[in-house]
Structure formats: structure tokens, C-alpha cells
Amino acid sequence: MAVVNFRVDEETKKRMERLKHLNWSELLRRYVGEVVKEEEKRLAVVRDMSLIEESARAIEDLRSRSPEGWSGAEVVIQWRRARR
């Protein structure tokens, strides 16, 4: 297990010492673990949003290349009818 050190002000340290029944190392490990999980989730959403934005740009690019009045839905319907 790795060791991580951090600083607190003197008043906080005194208050922590009055609460000796608490396992500060375990509490801090849990808290850091929760923060890491939440941040990873947040970053995953940011990554997902960048993929969504990239996809939207690609769709817009394809749409802009389509002839005026062209309907993708109509083409799909025509191909479905042709399969029958």
C-alpha cells in the first residue's frame, strides 16, 4: 500500500486528537476513494459528450453534402419496399 501525507491546520489536528476513537486513515482512504470514483464518472461523461459532439459534427457534415430536399427516411422506406 502506498503512503500519502497531507497537512491540516493546528486547530483541526487538535480536534482530530480529541476524537481518537476514529480511524482517520480508514476514513480518509474511504473518502479519497469516493472522490476518485465520482471524478472518474464525471470525466467519463465529459468523454462521452466529446464523442457525442464528434458524432453530431459528422452527421451535420453528411447532411450538408445531401442534395436539397433529399430525405433519408424516404430512401430507407424505398429499400424496405424493394426487399419484399
N, C-alpha and C positions, 0 to 999 in steps of 0.2 A: 504494500500500500504506500502511496506517495504521501509526502508531508507538505502541508500548505500552512503558512503563517499569515496572520493578519493583525492589524492594530485596532485597538479601541481606546477611547479616551479614559482617563483615570476614573471618572465617576462611574462609567459603565463597568469597568473592571471591578470596582468595589461592590457594585450591586450584584454582579455575577458571583463574586465570592460569598455573598450572603445567601446565595441560592445553590449551595454546594450539592444539594440532593439531585440537581440536574446534571445530566451527562452532556456537557457543552459540545464535546467533539461529535457525539452522535447527532445532536440537534443540528449542528452546523452541516454535517455530512448530508442529512436529510434535506435541509433547506437548499443547499447548493445543488443537490440532485434534482429537486423540484424546479429550481430556476433554470437549470440546464435543459430539462425536458420542455419547459414552456418556451424557452428561446428557440430550441430546435423546431418546435411546432410552428412558431412564428416565422422562422426562416423558411420552413417548408412551404408555408402559404405564400411568402414572397417569391420563392422559386416557382411555385405553381402559377402565380399571377404573371410572372415574366413569360412562362410558356403560353399562357392564355393570350397575352398581348402579342406574342410572336405569331401564334395561330391566327389571331384576328388580322394582323398585317398581311399574312399570306392569303387569307380569304379575300381581303379587300383588293389585293393585287390581282388575284384571279378574277374577281368580279369586274375590276376596271378593264380587263382585257376582253370581257364578253361583249358581243355586239349589242347595240341598243335594242331594247325590247326582248332580249333573249331570256327565257325562263328555264332554269334548271329543273324545276318541278315538272314542267311540260315534257321535257326530254325524258325524264325518268318514267313518266306515265306512258309515253310512246314506246320506250324499250320494254316496259312490262307488258304492254298490249302485244308487242311483237313476239314475245316469248310464248304466248298461248297457242 
